[in-house]
Amino acid sequence: MGRLGPTEIILILVVVILLFGAKKLPDMARSLGKSARILKSEAKAMKADDQQSAPADPPHAGTGTQEPAARTIQAAPGDVTSARPVTEPSDTTKR
């Protein structure tokens, strides 16, 4: 009852093509791919940051005055339009 057959999938694809137009679909797919690559690289960077900072932080930390290390965000592989490093803004709300 909840399964999509080939007829339903073809009908959905036809509706999508009619709504967005055949010319915009490749651009949308490319944009979606870039977004997925950026999300994946950011998730890896966050995981690496967590693994690096976990052993160095004592369990009762939080009152220290240590500044966080500067981090540079790289563009996703294949994203040539924004392939320069961008410095992340510092968090000035913590004191």
N, C-alpha and C positions, 0 to 999 in steps of 0.2 A: 504494500500500500504506500509506503514512504519512499520507494525506489524510483529513480528516474530512468526511463527507458531511452532508447536512441531517438524516438520521435519527440519526446519532451525536450531533450537536449538540443536537437536541431531547431525546434520551435523557439527555445530561449535564445539561441545564437542569432536567429533571424530577427527577433525582437531587438536584441542588443545592436545589431548592425543597422536596423532601421532607426533606432533612437539616436545613436551616436554617429552614424555615417561611417562608411568603409575607410575614408581618408584619415579619420581621427583615431581609429583603433590601433594602428602601429605606434603612434605617438603615445597613446595612453599606456600601451604595454611596455614601451621603453621607459616611460616615466615610472611606472610601477616597479620595473626591474631595478632602476636606479635607487628608488626608495628602499627596496628590500635589501640591496647591497649596503646602503648606508646604515640601515637598522642593524644588519648583521655585524658590520664592522664596529659600530658603537657598542653593541652588546658584548663583543669580544674585548673591546677596550675596557669596558666597565668590569668585566670578569677579571681581566688581568690586573686592574687597579685594586680590586678587592683582594685578590690573592697576594699582591705585593704588600698591601697595608695591613692585612690580617695578622701576620706574625709580629709586626712591629708595634701594634697597638696593645697596650696592657688592658685587662678587663675593666679596670676602673678609670680609664682615660675619659677625657671629655672636658677637663678643666685646664688642659695644657694650653700653652700659648704658641704652639708650633704652627707655622704657616704651611698650608698644603702646597705641594709641589706644582709648578706650572705644567699644564697639559696642553698639547697641541693636537687639534683634530684634523686628520688628513681626509681628503676627498676619497670617495669610493673608487675602487679600481675601475677604470674605463670611463669615469666621469671627467672628461677633459675640460669642461666648461668652468669647473671650480677646483682645479687641481693644485691649489696653493694652500699651505697650512693656515689655519685660523686659530688665534689664541682664544681660549675659553675665558669668558668674563669671570672675575673673581666674585666670590660670595661675600658681600660686606654686611650681611645681616647677623652673622655669628660674631659674638664678642666674648 
